[in-house]
Amino acid sequence: MTGTTTDHDKLLLQAFGRIEERHEVPTVQAAAIEARLTFMEAYDLVNTLFTAGYLTHDLRLSDAGKKAIK
């Protein structure tokens, strides 16, 4: 990704942001439910978002991820 996100990417990043705000443990399954995506959609997107630097290794939003959802 070159700084742009798709609708599903943004939904998933926002879901991780809401999970983080509630101080819950971020998991792919929790984010999928929060974003109303299937587990496999979320799983694929997590790999893409991690590779692009939007998520950290512990599934928290990086600074770039926080900027992407604003």
Order of alpha helices (4+ residues) and beta strands (2+ residues): alpha-alpha-alpha-alpha
